[in-house]
Amino acid sequence: MDLNDYPTGRRLFAWKPALLIAGGAVFLIVVVFILVRMFFGNASEEFLLQNLETSSSSVLDACNNTDNPERCRAGYLSDLAQQEISAQACDLLETDAQKDNCYWSIAHVSLDSAYCQNISDAASLSRCKDDVTESQAIDQASVLLCEQMIDEHRRERCVYAVSGPITSQNCLERDPGLCDDISLFEQATVAVDVVYCREIVDEYLALSCVDAVEDLLAVQMVDEGERDSDQDGLTDSQEQTYGSDPQNPDTDGDGYLDGAEVSSGYNPIGSGSLE
C-alpha cells in the first residue's frame, strides 16, 4: 500500500509531504548561506585587489595557504583599514569583535570619534570615544577636551597630562582641598623627611610622599658613595678608608694625586707602599 493512501473515514497527518517541504527548506537555507559566504568572500577579495598594491595577489595566495585563512585575511583587512582609514575594510571582517577592534583602531589613528559609532559593544564604544578625546586633548593641550571624557579616572589622567602635576602654586585653581596636603608633600621632598608625609590627609598622596622621600634618600646614598670632593680619583668614602683628606687631592704633598698613588700601590698619606 502506498504510504500516501489514507483509509476512508479516518484522516491521517500527511507526513511525507511535510518531510519533503522541511528538507527543501533546509537545503535552501544551506544554499543561501553558501552564496552569502561566497559573496562576501568575493567582495573582500575584490576590495583587497582594488586597494592593495601589486603584491595583493601574492598576499591572498599566502592567506589561502595558511592554517587559518580567515584569520590571515582578517589581519590584512585590519591593517588595510588603518592604512587607508577605511571603515569599508572593517565591514568585511567576520566577527563583531574583529569589526569593533578595527573601527577603534582607525578612530585612534585618524583621531576621529565618528568611527567609534560603528562599534556594536556599548562599553567599547564609550572607551573608544574617550581614547580619541584624550589623544586630541593632549595633542592640543586642551583641558576643556579632557573634561568631555566619560570615564572619571581617564579624565583626571588627561588633565594631569595636559596641565602637569598639582602644585602649591596652582592648587587653588585645580583642587583647593588638596592645597594643605600638597604643601606638606613639597616640604617633605625639600627636607627629605617623611615626618611631613605623616601629616598628609589624602591616603594616596601620603603614600606617594613616602615613596618620593625614600627615592630621594636612595639617590643621596648613591651620591655620597660616589662623590669625589677633591677630584683626586678617590671617592670620599675611599678617602676615609685610606686616611687621606677628601678635600686635598695630594694629602702627603709629594706631587702625586691620592688616587694615582693608591692605584699604583703607594701610600697616599706618606712614603712607602700600601700595607
C-alpha positions in Angstrom: 0.0 0.0 0.0 1.2 3.5 -0.8 2.1 5.5 2.3 0.1 8.3 1.0 -3.1 6.2 0.5 -5.3 7.0 3.5 -8.2 4.8 4.7 -11.6 6.3 4.2 -13.3 7.6 7.3 -10.0 8.4 9.2 -7.7 11.3 8.1 -4.0 10.8 9.0 -1.3 13.5 9.0 0.4 13.8 5.6 3.9 13.5 7.0 5.7 12.6 3.7 4.9 15.9 2.0 5.8 17.8 5.2 9.1 16.0 5.3 9.8 16.9 1.7 8.9 20.6 2.4 11.2 20.7 5.5 14.0 19.1 3.6 13.7 21.6 0.9 13.7 24.5 3.3 16.9 23.2 5.0 18.5 22.8 1.6 17.5 26.3 0.6 19.0 27.8 3.8 22.3 26.0 3.2 22.4 27.2 -0.4 21.7 30.8 0.7 24.4 30.6 3.4 27.0 29.3 0.9 26.0 32.1 -1.5 26.3 34.8 1.1 29.7 33.5 2.2 30.9 33.4 -1.4 29.5 36.9 -2.0 31.3 38.4 1.0 34.4 36.4 0.3 34.5 37.7 -3.3 33.7 41.3 -2.1 36.6 41.1 0.4 38.9 39.8 -2.3 37.8 42.5 -4.7 38.3 45.2 -2.1 41.8 43.9 -1.4 42.6 43.8 -5.1 41.4 47.3 -5.6 43.2 48.8 -2.6 46.4 46.9 -2.2 49.5 47.3 -4.4 50.7 44.8 -7.0 51.5 42.4 -4.2 47.8 41.8 -3.4 47.6 38.6 -5.4 50.5 37.1 -3.5 49.0 38.3 -0.2 45.8 36.5 -0.9 47.5 33.4 -2.1 49.6 33.4 1.1 46.5 33.6 3.2 44.9 30.7 1.4 47.9 28.5 2.1 47.9 29.2 5.8 46.4 27.0 8.5 43.8 29.8 9.2 43.0 31.7 6.0 40.2 33.7 7.7 42.5 34.9 10.4 45.1 35.8 7.9 42.6 37.7 5.7 41.2 39.5 8.8 44.8 40.7 9.7 45.3 42.1 6.3 41.9 43.8 6.3 42.6 45.4 9.7 46.0 46.6 8.5 44.4 48.0 5.3 41.7 49.7 7.3 44.2 51.6 9.4 46.4 52.4 6.4 43.5 53.7 4.3 41.4 54.9 7.2 38.6 52.8 5.7 35.5 51.6 7.6 34.6 49.7 4.5 37.5 47.3 5.2 36.3 46.8 8.7 32.9 45.9 7.4 34.3 42.9 5.6 35.6 41.3 8.8 33.9 38.2 10.0 33.0 38.7 13.7 31.6 41.7 15.7 34.7 41.7 17.9 37.0 41.9 14.9 35.0 44.7 13.5 34.8 46.6 16.8 38.6 46.4 17.2 39.0 47.6 13.6 36.7 50.6 14.0 38.5 51.5 17.2 41.9 51.3 15.5 41.0 53.6 12.7 39.3 56.1 15.1 42.6 56.2 17.1 44.8 56.6 14.0 42.6 59.3 12.5 41.6 60.9 15.8 38.0 60.9 14.6 35.5 59.6 17.1 32.9 59.3 14.3 34.3 55.8 13.5 33.6 54.8 17.1 29.9 55.0 16.3 30.2 51.8 14.3 31.2 49.8 17.4 28.5 47.4 18.5 29.6 46.9 22.1 28.4 49.9 24.3 31.4 49.8 26.7 33.9 49.6 23.9 32.1 52.5 22.2 32.5 54.7 25.3 36.2 53.8 25.7 36.8 54.4 22.0 35.4 57.9 22.3 37.5 58.6 25.4 40.6 57.3 23.7 40.1 59.7 20.8 39.2 62.7 23.0 42.2 62.1 25.3 44.6 62.0 22.3 43.1 65.2 20.9 43.3 66.9 24.3 47.0 66.1 24.8 47.8 67.0 21.2 46.0 70.4 21.6 46.9 70.9 25.3 43.2 71.4 26.0 41.8 70.8 29.5 38.4 71.6 28.1 38.6 68.5 25.9 39.7 66.4 28.9 36.6 67.4 30.7 34.4 66.0 27.9 35.7 62.5 28.7 33.2 60.0 30.1 35.4 57.9 32.4 36.4 59.9 35.6 39.8 58.3 36.1 40.8 58.8 32.5 39.5 62.4 32.7 41.8 63.1 35.7 44.7 61.4 34.0 44.1 63.6 30.9 44.0 66.8 32.9 47.2 65.8 34.7 48.9 65.0 31.3 47.8 68.4 29.9 48.3 70.7 32.9 51.1 68.8 34.8 51.1 68.0 38.5 49.1 69.9 41.1 51.5 72.2 43.0 51.1 74.8 45.8 51.1 77.4 43.1 48.1 76.1 41.1 46.2 74.0 43.7 43.7 76.8 44.4 42.6 76.7 40.8 42.9 72.9 40.3 41.8 71.4 43.6 41.7 73.8 46.7 41.0 70.9 49.0 44.5 69.4 48.3 46.5 72.6 48.9 47.5 71.7 52.5 48.5 68.2 51.5 50.4 69.4 48.5 52.3 71.9 50.7 53.3 69.1 53.1 54.4 66.9 50.2 56.7 69.6 48.9 58.1 70.3 52.3 58.8 66.5 52.7 60.7 66.4 49.4 62.8 69.5 50.2 63.7 68.4 53.7 63.9 64.7 52.6 62.0 63.8 55.7 58.9 61.5 55.9 57.7 63.3 59.0 55.8 65.7 56.8 54.2 62.8 54.9 52.5 61.5 58.0 50.5 64.7 58.3 49.0 64.4 54.8 45.3 63.6 54.9 44.8 62.1 51.5 45.9 58.5 51.8 47.1 58.1 48.2 49.1 61.3 48.3 50.6 60.3 51.7 51.9 57.0 50.3 53.2 58.8 47.2 55.0 61.2 49.5 56.7 58.4 51.4 57.8 56.8 48.2 59.2 60.1 46.9 61.2 60.7 50.1 62.6 57.1 50.1 63.7 57.6 46.4 65.5 60.8 47.3 67.2 59.1 50.2 68.4 56.3 48.0 69.8 58.8 45.5 71.6 60.6 48.3 73.2 57.4 49.5 74.5 56.7 46.0 75.7 60.2 45.5 77.6 60.2 48.8 79.2 56.8 48.0 80.4 58.1 44.6 81.3 61.7 45.5 84.9 62.8 44.9 85.1 66.2 46.5 88.7 67.0 45.6 88.7 65.2 42.2 91.8 63.2 43.0 90.5 59.8 41.8 89.4 58.6 45.2 85.8 58.8 46.4 85.2 60.5 49.7 84.4 57.1 51.2 87.6 55.7 49.9 89.5 58.7 51.3 88.2 57.6 54.8 89.4 54.1 54.2 92.9 55.2 53.3 93.0 58.0 55.8 93.6 60.7 53.2 92.0 64.1 53.1 88.8 64.2 50.9 89.4 68.0 50.5 93.1 67.7 49.4 93.9 65.9 46.2 97.5 65.4 47.3 97.3 64.6 51.1 101.1 63.9 51.6 102.2 66.7 49.3 104.6 64.5 47.2 103.3 65.8 43.9 101.1 62.8 43.1 97.4 62.6 43.4 96.0 60.4 46.1 94.1 58.3 43.6 97.2 57.8 41.4 99.2 56.7 44.4 96.6 54.2 45.5 96.2 52.7 42.0 100.0 52.3 41.8 100.1 50.7 45.3 101.6 53.6 47.2 100.5 55.2 50.4 98.6 58.5 49.8 99.4 59.9 53.3 103.1 59.2 53.4 106.0 57.4 52.0 106.2 53.7 51.2 103.7 51.2 49.8 100.2 50.4 50.9 100.2 47.7 53.5 
